[in-house]
Each structure stands twice: as C-alpha cells, then as structure tokens.
Amino acid sequence: MFKRVAAICALSIVFTEAAVAQPQVLTSIKPLQLIAADLMDGVAVPELLIPANVSPHHFTLRPSDIRKMTDSGLVLWVGPQMETYISDFLGELDGKIIVVEVAAQNGVVLHQPGAELASETEPQADDRYDPHLWLNTSNARLVAQQLALQLISLDPENQLRYRANLTRFVASIDALEEATMADMVLLKEGPTPSTMTACSISNGSLVSNISLCSCRTMKFNQESGIFSTSDRGWTSCALPACWRM
C-alpha cells in the first residue's frame, strides 16, 4: 500500500513539473492568439486577455485580468494604439516578465493613414499608425519569428517543435499570399477596373501591398447621418494569414 501511494505521489510530481515547464503565454487580442496557437501547437494553449467581442481600444483591466498578466511568463500585445488602456500596466510589468510589443519590433511595417498622399515637400507629421498591423504578411511572419525565439528561450526542451511549427506557419502564409496576389492580378488586369471601398482606415495594412487600382475610404458623419467617400489612391497590401479572425 505504501509503495502504491509513493508511486502515485511520484507521478503527481512529474506531471506537475511538466505542467510548470510549459510556457505561460498571454495574448492581448484574438489575431495574436491565433498566431501563438499555431506556434505552440502540441505544447500548450496561449490564453486570451481581451474577449473577441470586446474592443481592445476601450478594454479596461479587472483584478482577474491583472492576475492573468502577472502570472504569465510572456505577454504578447500590439501596442498602445491598439490596447490603449493596458499599456501603463504592461510598462510596470516590463522586466518582471517578458513583454513583447509587436509595433516596437525591428522590421515591423507600420502603415500610416494618409501617408501615400503626403509629398516630399509636405511630409506627414502625424505619427499615428494603423494598429491592425498583423494584416500585413511580413508583420505576421515577424510576429511568429519573434515569438518562436521567446518560446525557445522559455522552453528549450520543445525547441524542435517550435521550429517545426514556425516553418509550417511561414509556409502557409507564403502559399496564401501567393494565391491572393494571383487573384489581385486578375482584378487589376480584368476587363473592368476594380475599386476597393473601405469603411475605415483600419484596413490600411491590408490594402497597402495588394496593388488594387485605387482604394476609397467611406466615413460616416454622425451629425448628418450620411456616408461620404474619398479617394485615397492606395497601392495595396494583403494578409491572408489573419483572415481567420
């Protein structure tokens, strides 16, 4: 009887240590969770901080959310222009846990609304950017690569799985991007010119590399209740990777 109890206790310790060894990853929004889930496939499941049906621009932290963040080994977020009300608390956590701000990574492509209209003599002074930056394929790859490095650092025993998952993720992005660009060529060279109309500038990262003929932004005037459009002349960009949102 004693041997059986000892064996059960030993197994419990082994399983507990294995669970602790798994990296505790918290992602701020659903698109980042999808990328993290692909990379962590077969190891662990990343948690989501902001529910998919809640705007990250207006989300405020509850005590349970603060516990989630402090208990995590790594927090992945876009930046203060997306998750506005959690940036101050994340600043306090920096150095205590790993905080990866996607918008601050070297090599990330930030699309500035209206930048395509600015001239060399009249540069755009606005430093805002479209925070939906995961919609750019190069940014999606960059997020995956940076996250894979952090996961390998936290959990070196599973580095082969993380590397294999990264390779599969990048290959899927490459294939989807190639197929999308082929479709864009058909639209561009078809018998009828194609114009894209977007309901907001939040699609800037999506349209900045696709090569559509033009992009028109549609705005809603709350006072008059009327939609108005304006030509932007965007030369486009596509990210099929995050159509899974």
SERO-4910 file (N, C-alpha, C, O; in steps of 0.05 Angstrom, whole numbers):
BEGIN
 pado doro    nc1    nc2    nc3   cac1   cac2   cac3    cc1    cc2    cc3    oc1    oc2    oc3
  Met    A     17    -24      0      0      0      0     17     25      0     12     44    -15
  Phe    A     38     25     17     56     48     18     70     53     -8     73     75    -17
  Lys    A     78     31    -21     92     34    -47     73     46    -68     82     62    -85
  Arg    A     48     37    -67     29     48    -87     25     78    -83     24     93   -102
  Val    A     22     86    -58     19    115    -52     43    130    -60     41    152    -72
  Ala    A     67    119    -55     92    132    -63     94    136    -93    103    156   -103
  Ala    A     85    115   -107     86    116   -136     67    137   -147     74    152   -165
  Ile    A     43    139   -135     24    159   -144     35    187   -138     32    205   -155
  Cys    A     47    191   -115     59    217   -109     81    224   -128     83    247   -136
  Ala    A     97    205   -136    119    210   -154    109    218   -181    119    237   -194
  Leu    A     88    204   -191     76    212   -216     63    240   -215     65    255   -235
  Ser    A     51    246   -193     39    273   -190     60    295   -192     56    315   -204
  Ile    A     84    289   -180    106    309   -181    115    312   -209    121    335   -218
  Val    A    118    290   -224    128    291   -252    109    307   -269    117    324   -284
  Phe    A     82    301   -266     63    316   -283     61    345   -275     58    362   -293
  Thr    A     64    351   -249     64    379   -240     88    394   -252     85    417   -261
  Glu    A    112    382   -252    135    394   -263    132    399   -293    141    419   -303
  Ala    A    120    379   -306    116    382   -335     97    405   -341    102    421   -360
  Ala    A     76    408   -325     57    430   -329     70    457   -324     66    476   -339
  Val    A     87    458   -303    101    483   -297    121    491   -320    125    514   -325
  Ala    A    132    470   -332    152    475   -353    140    487   -378    154    500   -393
  Gln    A    114    484   -382    101    495   -405    101    526   -403     94    536   -382
  Pro    A    108    539   -424    108    569   -423     79    580   -420     61    571   -434
  Gln    A     76    598   -402     50    611   -397     49    637   -414     60    657   -407
  Val    A     36    634   -437     34    657   -456      7    669   -455    -14    655   -458
  Leu    A      6    695   -453    -19    710   -453    -19    730   -477      0    746   -479
  Thr    A    -38    728   -494    -40    746   -517    -62    766   -513    -83    759   -501
  Ser    A    -59    790   -522    -78    811   -516   -104    808   -533   -126    810   -522
  Ile    A   -101    802   -559   -124    800   -577   -124    774   -592   -104    760   -594
  Lys    A   -147    768   -604   -152    743   -618   -132    737   -641   -121    715   -642
  Pro    A   -127    756   -659   -108    751   -680    -80    742   -671    -68    724   -682
  Leu    A    -70    754   -649    -45    746   -638    -47    719   -625    -28    703   -626
  Gln    A    -70    713   -613    -73    686   -601    -73    665   -623    -62    643   -619
  Leu    A    -84    670   -646    -84    651   -668    -56    645   -677    -49    622   -682
  Ile    A    -39    666   -680    -11    661   -688      3    646   -666     18    627   -673
  Ala    A      0    653   -641     13    639   -619      4    610   -617     20    593   -611
  Ala    A    -22    605   -622    -32    578   -621    -19    560   -642    -13    537   -637
  Asp    A    -14    571   -666     -1    556   -686     28    548   -678     37    526   -682
  Leu    A     42    567   -666     69    562   -658     71    543   -634     90    528   -631
  Met    A     51    544   -616     51    528   -592     36    501   -595     32    487   -576
  Asp    A     28    496   -619     13    471   -624     28    447   -615     51    443   -622
  Gly    A     15    430   -599     28    406   -588     43    410   -562     53    391   -551
  Val    A     44    435   -552     58    441   -527     39    453   -507     36    442   -485
  Ala    A     26    475   -513      8    488   -494    -11    506   -510     -8    510   -534
  Val    A    -31    517   -496    -50    534   -509    -47    563   -498    -50    566   -474
  Pro    A    -42    583   -515    -40    610   -505    -67    621   -495    -88    614   -506
  Glu    A    -66    637   -474    -90    649   -464    -97    675   -478    -79    688   -490
  Leu    A   -122    683   -477   -131    708   -489   -140    727   -467   -155    720   -450
  Leu    A   -130    752   -468   -137    772   -448   -163    786   -454   -181    787   -438
  Ile    A   -165    797   -478   -188    813   -486   -207    796   -503   -199    786   -524
  Pro    A   -231    791   -494   -250    775   -509   -254    785   -537   -252    810   -542
  Ala    A   -259    767   -556   -261    775   -584   -284    795   -589   -284    810   -609
  Asn    A   -305    795   -572   -328    812   -576   -325    839   -561   -344    854   -559
  Val    A   -301    845   -551   -296    870   -536   -275    886   -552   -255    875   -561
  Ser    A   -279    912   -554   -260    929   -568   -235    932   -551   -236    940   -528
  Pro    A   -211    926   -563   -186    930   -548   -180    959   -542   -164    965   -525
  His    A   -193    977   -557   -188   1006   -553   -201   1015   -527   -192   1035   -515
  His    A   -221   1001   -517   -236   1010   -494   -236    990   -471   -249    994   -451
  Phe    A   -221    969   -474   -220    948   -453   -205    958   -429   -183    970   -431
  Thr    A   -217    954   -405   -204    962   -380   -199    937   -364   -214    917   -365
  Leu    A   -177    937   -348   -169    914   -333   -185    910   -308   -191    929   -293
  Arg    A   -193    885   -304   -206    877   -279   -184    863   -261   -163    856   -272
  Pro    A   -189    859   -236   -170    846   -219   -162    818   -229   -138    811   -228
  Ser    A   -181    804   -241   -174    777   -252   -156    780   -276   -139    762   -281
  Asp    A   -159    801   -292   -142    806   -315   -114    812   -306    -94    803   -318
  Ile    A   -112    828   -285    -85    835   -274    -71    810   -264    -47    807   -268
  Arg    A    -86    792   -252    -73    767   -243    -64    750   -266    -42    738   -265
  Lys    A    -80    750   -288    -72    735   -312    -45    746   -322    -27    730   -329
  Met    A    -42    772   -323    -18    784   -334      6    779   -316     28    773   -326
  Thr    A      2    782   -290     25    779   -272     34    749   -270     57    744   -264
  Asp    A     15    731   -274     21    702   -272     33    691   -298     42    668   -299
  Ser    A     33    707   -319     43    697   -345     73    700   -346     85    716   -333
  Gly    A     84    682   -363    113    684   -368    119    703   -391    141    715   -392
  Leu    A     99    706   -409    103    723   -432     76    735   -440     55    721   -441
  Val    A     76    761   -445     52    775   -455     58    786   -483     78    800   -487
  Leu    A     41    779   -502     44    789   -530     21    808   -536     -2    801   -534
  Trp    A     28    833   -543      8    853   -550     17    870   -573     41    869   -580
  Val    A     -1    885   -585      6    902   -608     20    927   -600     43    932   -609
  Gly    A      8    943   -583     19    968   -575     -2    987   -565    -26    981   -567
  Pro    A      6   1010   -555    -13   1029   -542    -35   1040   -561    -55   1049   -551
  Gln    A    -30   1039   -587    -51   1049   -605    -73   1028   -610    -93   1035   -622
  Met    A    -68   1004   -601    -89    983   -603   -101    978   -576   -125    983   -571
  Glu    A    -85    968   -557    -95    962   -530    -90    985   -512    -72    984   -495
  Thr    A   -105   1006   -515    -99   1032   -503    -97   1031   -472    -78   1043   -461
  Tyr    A   -115   1018   -459   -117   1021   -430   -101   1000   -414   -104    998   -390
  Ile    A    -85    984   -428    -68    965   -413    -39    972   -415    -22    959   -403
  Ser    A    -32    992   -431     -4    999   -436     11   1007   -411     34   1000   -407
  Asp    A     -2   1023   -394     11   1032   -369     18   1009   -351     40   1007   -340
  Phe    A      0    990   -348      5    967   -330     27    949   -342     43    938   -328
  Leu    A     26    946   -369     47    929   -381     74    942   -378     95    928   -376
  Gly    A     75    968   -377    100    982   -372    111    976   -345    136    974   -341
  Glu    A     94    972   -325    102    965   -298    113    936   -297    130    929   -281
  Leu    A    102    919   -315    110    891   -315    136    886   -330    149    865   -326
  Asp    A    143    904   -347    167    901   -364    191    897   -346    197    914   -329
  Gly    A    206    875   -350    229    869   -333    222    847   -313    240    833   -304
  Lys    A    196    845   -306    188    824   -287    179    799   -303    184    777   -294
  Ile    A    167    803   -326    160    782   -344    168    791   -372    176    814   -376
  Ile    A    167    773   -391    173    780   -419    149    794   -431    127    782   -433
  Val    A    152    818   -440    131    833   -454    140    839   -482    160    853   -487
  Val    A    125    829   -502    132    832   -530    111    851   -542     88    844   -546
  Glu    A    120    876   -548    103    895   -562    109    893   -592    131    901   -601
  Val    A     90    884   -607     94    878   -635    102    903   -651    120    903   -667
  Ala    A     88    925   -646     93    950   -660    121    961   -656    130    977   -672
  Ala    A    134    953   -635    161    963   -629    183    945   -639    206    951   -634
  Gln    A    176    923   -652    197    905   -661    211    916   -686    199    928   -703
  Asn    A    237    911   -687    253    919   -710    243    904   -735    239    880   -735
  Gly    A    238    920   -756    229    908   -781    199    908   -786    190    902   -808
  Val    A    184    914   -765    155    914   -769    147    937   -787    158    959   -786
  Val    A    127    932   -805    118    952   -824     93    966   -812     73    953   -806
  Leu    A     95    992   -807     73   1008   -796     61   1025   -818     75   1042   -829
  His    A     36   1021   -824     23   1037   -844     11   1061   -831     -5   1059   -813
  Gln    A     18   1085   -842      7   1110   -832    -15   1119   -850    -11   1124   -873
  Pro    A    -40   1121   -839    -62   1130   -856    -57   1157   -869    -49   1176   -855
  Gly    A    -60   1158   -895    -55   1183   -910    -27   1187   -918    -21   1207   -931
  Ala    A     -9   1169   -910     20   1173   -917     24   1173   -947     43   1186   -957
  Glu    A      7   1157   -961     11   1155   -990      4   1181  -1004     10   1185  -1028
  Leu    A    -10   1200   -990    -18   1225  -1002      2   1247   -996      2   1269  -1008
  Ala    A     19   1242   -976     39   1263   -968     61   1266   -989     69   1246  -1001
  Ser    A     69   1290   -994     91   1295  -1013    117   1298   -999    118   1301   -974
  Glu    A    139   1298  -1014    165   1302  -1003    168   1330   -991    182   1334   -971
  Thr    A    155   1349  -1003    157   1377   -993    139   1382   -969    144   1400   -953
  Glu    A    118   1365   -967     99   1368   -944     96   1341   -931     76   1328   -934
  Pro    A    117   1333   -916    115   1306   -903     93   1305   -882     86   1326   -870
  Gln    A     83   1281   -877     62   1278   -858     73   1279   -829     92   1264   -822
  Ala    A     62   1296   -813     72   1300   -786     59   1280   -766     70   1276   -744
  Asp    A     36   1269   -774     22   1251   -757     37   1225   -752     45   1212   -772
  Asp    A     42   1218   -727     58   1194   -722     40   1170   -715     49   1149   -706
  Arg    A     14   1173   -720     -4   1150   -715      0   1129   -737     10   1135   -759
  Tyr    A     -7   1104   -730     -5   1083   -749    -29   1065   -747    -43   1065   -727
  Asp    A    -34   1050   -768    -57   1031   -767    -48   1008   -749    -30    993   -757
  Pro    A    -61   1004   -726    -52    984   -707    -59    955   -715    -51    936   -702
  His    A    -75    952   -737    -82    926   -746    -59    915   -763    -63    905   -786
  Leu    A    -35    916   -752    -11    911   -768     -7    881   -775      9    875   -792
  Trp    A    -21    863   -761    -19    835   -767    -30    828   -795    -26    807   -805
  Leu    A    -46    847   -806    -58    843   -833    -37    845   -855    -44    839   -878
  Asn    A    -13    852   -848      9    853   -868     24    827   -865     32    819   -843
  Thr    A     29    812   -887     41    786   -885     69    787   -873     77    769   -858
  Ser    A     84    807   -880    112    809   -869    111    812   -839    128    802   -824
  Asn    A     91    827   -829     88    830   -800     79    804   -786     89    798   -764
  Ala    A     62    789   -799     53    764   -788     77    745   -785     80    731   -765
  Arg    A     94    744   -806    118    728   -804    136    737   -782    147    721   -767
  Leu    A    139    763   -780    157    774   -759    147    768   -731    162    760   -714
  Val    A    121    770   -727    109    763   -701    115    734   -694    123    728   -672
  Ala    A    111    717   -714    116    688   -709    145    682   -703    152    667   -685
  Gln    A    163    695   -718    192    691   -714    201    701   -686    215    687   -672
  Gln    A    192    724   -679    199    735   -653    188    719   -630    201    714   -610
  Leu    A    163    710   -633    151    694   -612    164    667   -610    168    657   -588
  Ala    A    172    655   -632    186    629   -632    212    631   -617    219    613   -601
  Leu    A    227    653   -620    252    657   -606    247    659   -576    262    647   -560
  Gln    A    226    673   -568    220    675   -540    211    649   -528    218    642   -505
  Leu    A    195    633   -543    186    607   -533    209    588   -530    210    573   -510
  Ile    A    228    589   -548    251    571   -546    268    579   -522    279    562   -509
  Ser    A    270    605   -516    284    614   -493    271    605   -467    285    597   -448
  Leu    A    244    606   -467    229    598   -443    228    567   -440    228    557   -417
  Asp    A    227    554   -462    222    525   -462    240    511   -482    231    501   -502
  Pro    A    266    510   -477    286    498   -496    281    469   -502    289    459   -523
  Glu    A    268    455   -484    263    426   -488    244    421   -512    245    400   -524
  Asn    A    228    440   -518    209    437   -541    217    454   -565    201    460   -582
  Gln    A    243    461   -567    251    479   -588    247    467   -616    241    481   -635
  Leu    A    251    440   -619    247    428   -645    218    430   -654    212    435   -678
  Arg    A    199    428   -635    171    431   -642    165    460   -650    150    465   -669
  Tyr    A    175    479   -635    171    507   -641    182    514   -669    169    528   -684
  Arg    A    205    504   -675    218    509   -701    201    497   -724    197    509   -744
  Ala    A    192    472   -719    175    459   -740    149    474   -743    140    477   -766
  Asn    A    137    483   -721    112    498   -723    116    524   -738     99    533   -753
  Leu    A    138    537   -732    144    563   -746    148    558   -776    137    574   -792
  Thr    A    162    537   -783    166    531   -812    139    526   -825    134    536   -848
  Arg    A    121    511   -812     95    506   -824     78    531   -826     64    536   -846
  Phe    A     80    548   -805     65    573   -806     74    591   -829     57    602   -843
  Val    A    100    595   -831    110    612   -853    103    601   -880     96    616   -898
  Ala    A    105    575   -883     97    563   -909     68    567   -916     61    572   -939
  Ser    A     51    566   -896     22    571   -901     17    600   -909      0    606   -925
  Ile    A     32    618   -896     29    647   -903     39    651   -932     26    666   -947
  Asp    A     62    639   -939     72    642   -966     53    632   -987     49    645  -1007
  Ala    A     40    609   -982     22    598  -1001     -3    615  -1004    -13    620  -1026
  Leu    A    -14    624   -981    -38    641   -982    -32    668   -995    -49    679  -1010
  Glu    A     -9    679   -990     -1    704  -1002      2    701  -1032     -7    719  -1047
  Glu    A     14    680  -1041     17    675  -1070    -10    673  -1084    -14    684  -1105
  Ala    A    -28    658  -1071    -55    654  -1083    -70    681  -1083    -84    687  -1103
  Thr    A    -67    697  -1062    -81    723  -1061    -70    742  -1082    -86    756  -1095
  Met    A    -44    743  -1085    -32    761  -1105    -40    753  -1133    -44    770  -1151
  Ala    A    -44    727  -1138    -53    718  -1164    -82    728  -1169    -88    736  -1191
  Asp    A    -98    727  -1148   -126    737  -1151   -125    768  -1156   -142    778  -1171
  Met    A   -107    782  -1143   -105    811  -1146    -97    818  -1175   -106    838  -1186
  Val    A    -80    802  -1187    -72    806  -1214    -96    804  -1233    -99    820  -1251
  Leu    A   -113    784  -1228   -137    781  -1244   -156    806  -1241   -167    814  -1261
  Leu    A   -158    816  -1217   -174    840  -1213   -163    864  -1227   -177    880  -1239
  Lys    A   -137    867  -1225   -123    890  -1237   -123    890  -1267   -127    911  -1280
  Glu    A   -120    866  -1279   -118    864  -1308   -143    856  -1321   -144    851  -1346
  Gly    A   -165    854  -1306   -191    845  -1317   -202    866  -1336   -192    889  -1337
  Pro    A   -224    860  -1349   -236    879  -1368   -249    903  -1355   -251    924  -1368
  Thr    A   -256    901  -1329   -268    923  -1315   -250    932  -1292   -244    915  -1275
  Pro    A   -241    957  -1291   -225    967  -1269   -238    962  -1242   -263    966  -1240
  Ser    A   -223    954  -1222   -235    948  -1196   -227    970  -1176   -204    978  -1175
  Thr    A   -246    978  -1160   -241    998  -1139   -250    986  -1112   -271    974  -1110
  Met    A   -233    989  -1092   -239    979  -1066   -249   1001  -1049   -237   1023  -1048
  Thr    A   -271    997  -1035   -282   1017  -1016   -280   1005   -988   -291    983   -983
  Ala    A   -267   1020   -970   -264   1010   -943   -280   1028   -924   -283   1052   -929
  Cys    A   -291   1017   -903   -307   1032   -884   -290   1048   -864   -301   1064   -850
  Ser    A   -265   1043   -863   -248   1058   -845   -219   1055   -853   -212   1038   -870
  Ile    A   -201   1071   -842   -173   1069   -848   -159   1046   -834   -135   1042   -838
  Ser    A   -174   1030   -818   -163   1008   -804   -155    985   -823   -142    966   -814
  Asn    A   -162    988   -849   -154    967   -868   -128    975   -883   -121    961   -902
  Gly    A   -115    996   -873    -91   1005   -887    -70    984   -890    -57    982   -912
  Ser    A    -65    968   -869    -44    948   -871    -52    926   -890    -35    913   -902
  Leu    A    -78    922   -894    -88    901   -912    -85    909   -941    -77    893   -958
  Val    A    -90    935   -947    -91    943   -975    -65    955   -985    -63    961  -1009
  Ser    A    -45    959   -967    -21    974   -975     -3    959   -994     16    972  -1005
  Asn    A     -7    933   -999     11    918  -1018     -4    902  -1039      9    887  -1053
  Ile    A    -30    903  -1041    -45    885  -1059    -45    895  -1088    -50    879  -1106
  Ser    A    -39    920  -1093    -39    932  -1120    -67    933  -1132    -70    927  -1156
  Leu    A    -86    942  -1118   -112    949  -1129   -110    975  -1144    -91    991  -1139
  Cys    A   -129    980  -1162   -128   1005  -1177   -129   1029  -1159   -114   1049  -1162
  Ser    A   -147   1029  -1139   -149   1051  -1120   -164   1041  -1096   -177   1020  -1096
  Cys    A   -162   1057  -1075   -178   1050  -1051   -194   1075  -1043   -183   1097  -1042
  Arg    A   -218   1071  -1036   -235   1093  -1028   -244   1088   -999   -253   1067   -992
  Thr    A   -241   1108   -982   -248   1106   -954   -276   1118   -950   -282   1140   -960
  Met    A   -293   1104   -936   -321   1113   -931   -323   1121   -902   -317   1105   -884
  Lys    A   -332   1145   -897   -335   1156   -870   -364   1162   -864   -379   1169   -882
  Phe    A   -371   1160   -838   -399   1165   -830   -399   1191   -814   -385   1194   -794
  Asn    A   -415   1210   -823   -419   1235   -809   -442   1232   -789   -465   1229   -797
  Gln    A   -436   1233   -763   -457   1228   -743   -478   1250   -742   -501   1245   -736
  Glu    A   -470   1274   -749   -489   1297   -748   -510   1295   -771   -534   1299   -767
  Ser    A   -500   1290   -795   -517   1289   -818   -529   1261   -823   -549   1258   -836
  Gly    A   -516   1240   -812   -525   1213   -817   -519   1204   -845   -533   1186   -855
  Ile    A   -499   1216   -858   -493   1209   -886   -465   1198   -888   -446   1207   -875
  Phe    A   -462   1177   -905   -436   1166   -911   -424   1183   -934   -437   1190   -953
  Ser    A   -398   1189   -931   -384   1202   -953   -359   1186   -960   -348   1172   -943
  Thr    A   -349   1189   -984   -326   1174   -993   -304   1193  -1002   -310   1215  -1011
  Ser    A   -280   1184  -1001   -257   1200  -1011   -237   1181  -1023   -231   1160  -1012
  Asp    A   -226   1189  -1046   -206   1172  -1059   -180   1174  -1044   -171   1196  -1037
  Arg    A   -167   1152  -1040   -142   1151  -1026   -119   1143  -1045    -96   1150  -1040
  Gly    A   -125   1129  -1067   -105   1121  -1085    -84   1102  -1073    -61   1102  -1081
  Trp    A    -93   1086  -1053    -74   1068  -1040    -64   1047  -1060    -80   1036  -1075
  Thr    A    -38   1042  -1060    -28   1019  -1073    -26    997  -1052     -9   1000  -1034
  Ser    A    -39    978  -1054    -49    959  -1034    -29    940  -1019     -5    941  -1025
  Cys    A    -39    924  -1000    -25    903   -986    -44    882   -976    -65    889   -966
  Ala    A    -37    857   -977    -55    836   -968    -44    818   -947    -20    810   -949
  Leu    A    -59    811   -928    -50    790   -910    -71    769   -906    -90    772   -890
  Pro    A    -69    747   -922    -88    725   -919    -85    711   -892   -104    698   -883
  Ala    A    -62    714   -879    -57    700   -854    -78    705   -833    -85    686   -818
  Cys    A    -88    728   -831   -106    735   -809   -134    737   -818   -151    750   -804
  Trp    A   -141    725   -840   -169    723   -848   -184    704   -830   -209    703   -830
  Arg    A   -169    690   -813   -182    671   -795   -195    685   -771   -208    672   -755
  Met    A   -192    711   -769   -204    726   -747   -234    721   -745   -247    732   -727
***
